[in-house]
Amino acid sequence: MSTADLARPNFIKTFSRSQVSSAMATIADWGLLFTLVEVFKVWYVLATALGACVGGLTNFLVNRNWSFEAKHGALHGQALRYVLISAGSMGLNTAGVWLVTDIFGIHYSISVVGVSLIVGFFFNFPMQRYYVFK
């Protein structure tokens, strides 16, 4: 076991906390998404990307300070790594929502939920735990 592994909170703790952080970020993300689409009639693909940006900022701050207890790391390094992973996540979410909505004809609100869960569990959490907040 490496020194980094000893300093990092255990897997279950970080996974559980990151799910709470994700829920908070999702509220910010989807709140903006649905408001932009339903109230302001913004194109759902653009609204998905904008919501992801707001959700990403929320997620970074909560994860750094609570989920991964990573305040010891250099903020600028973590922020840069997070932006890279967040851009990948935004791309996966945006492309996934477009694909599921336009190609398979599923309403965007259902597409957003399904795609977000898949990207969150299989891309965001592992990349944040082992790369961003290492």
Sequence and secondary structure as in RCSB ss.txt:
>XXXX:A:sequence
MSTADLARPNFIKTFSRSQVSSAMATIADWGLLFTLVEVFKVWYVLATALGACVGGLTNFLVNRNWSFEAKHGAL
HGQALRYVLISAGSMGLNTAGVWLVTDIFGIHYSISVVGVSLIVGFFFNFPMQRYYVFK
>XXXX:A:secstr
  HHHHHS  HHHHHHHHHHHHHHHHHHHHHHHHHHHHTT   HHHHHHHHHHHHHHHHHHHIIIIIS  TTS H
HHHHHHHHHHHHHHHHHHHHHHHIIIIIT   HHHHHHHHHHHHIIIIIHHHIIIIIT 
